[in-house]
């Protein structure tokens, strides 16, 4: 479990990754550039983007601004992704080349397949492109996003380089425990997008209760829950006060009873009904005693 904002976790290839990051889906232009620059200068070191977000150029500008302001590029962990329409060896290779140009970076730290194809062979063909990019050194690690156990099993049987990360949706009440456990068993780090339920986590009464107990916000409780499960949350915000608040989660600890309260939200019938209409999935690795 990471204990400070600048702490990093090991990946299965020996590279390390920050334990919390900034999501950028939905941000473009100056808003995206300013949010990422501010986050980096406030101590964030993981920045998540994707070809489909249409903001890679803006993210690249922010990173280069931060480097010009004295932050080492080696400290910044940049993620991008191959979109659904760019699956397959040749298309994925070209997509990455285009992303690298838009980012104006010599390399990315993590390259992901954004969504699995229904055809396992297409996933594998795309993965071969990622393996070649990884071998070239232009991606320091490779992984997947939104892959369930059924998507991962056939891929893992054929890969030369194992996925280092699986990024998928997780928040209290939507733990995707089966995917989480499988990734844990395969030494694949889970990363949580939408870890504060797309801004709706504050409506959960149990999180409000814990927030009052710890003198924190419900969003901070949700992020701390992920961190204590060795899940990497990447909350999205372009507001400076919220970016700072989301990073202020290292000065308190959720006890086992607190963790169990949040874990048991999955058992709430109302949550289950809501989740059927809201699929994807996400996250965790260690501290198993806190998960049940």
Protein Blocks (a to p, Z undefined) as FASTA:
>chain_A
ZZbfkbccddfkopacdfbdcdfehiacjllmmmmmmmmmnopabdcddfklopmmmmmm
mmmmmmmnopafklpccdddddfklgcjklmmmmmmmmmmmnopabdfbdcdfbacfblk
lmmmmmmmmmmmmmnopafbdcdehiafklmmmmmmmmmbdcfbdcddddehiaolmlmm
mmmmnopacddehklgnoplmmpmklmmmmmmnopafklmmmmmmmmnopacddddfbfk
lmmmmmmmmlbccdfklmmmmmmmmmpmklmmmmmmmggjdedjehmlmmZZ
